[in-house]
Amino acid sequence: MIPPEEIPLTTPHAPITKPVKVKIEFADDSGTKYSFNIEGTSKDNIAKLIDFAQTVSAKQPLDQPQEPMDTNFARVYTLIQDRFRLGSFTSGDILEAYLEEFKAGTSLSVISTYLSRLTRRGLLTRSRHGTGWIYKLPKTQTQPQALPSGISP
């Protein structure tokens, strides 16, 4: 039998480590704001996220060609440049062309949102037609151009 003075009052265990909570917020050159919350103890994942933030917010030289982004937003912009360069179009026209080109589903509201954002950024012009909008590429934009850096949904 163990004498009472030798009985430990607590059991030995590893020190309790709290998960690390990190919040990273930044904006790129076009004003797009990013916010990430990370909870865990992986320093590697946090380092990767910081590298990503630096890459996105870093300015790319203007003389360097820019690759189009592989996003639905970039797909819509590329589709407009390829199929509607010389004419006008509606959000319904883009939806129909998108479904035909990419064989992927999307909604009219998503297409309308992208067209609105492209208009706000000066990449499209629009005019009211009844209850809807008619869009065009700006007249100065006769040649297809890469999606400007920092353009994201």
Secondary structure, 3 states (H helix, E strand, C coil): CCCHHHCCCCCCCCCCCCCEEEEEEEECCCCCEEEEEEEECCHHHHHHHHHHHHHHHCCCCCCCCCCCCCCHHHHHHHHHHHHCCCCCECHHHHHHHHHHHHCCCCCHHHHHHHHHHHHHCCCCEEEEECCEEEEECCCCCCCCCCCCCCCCC
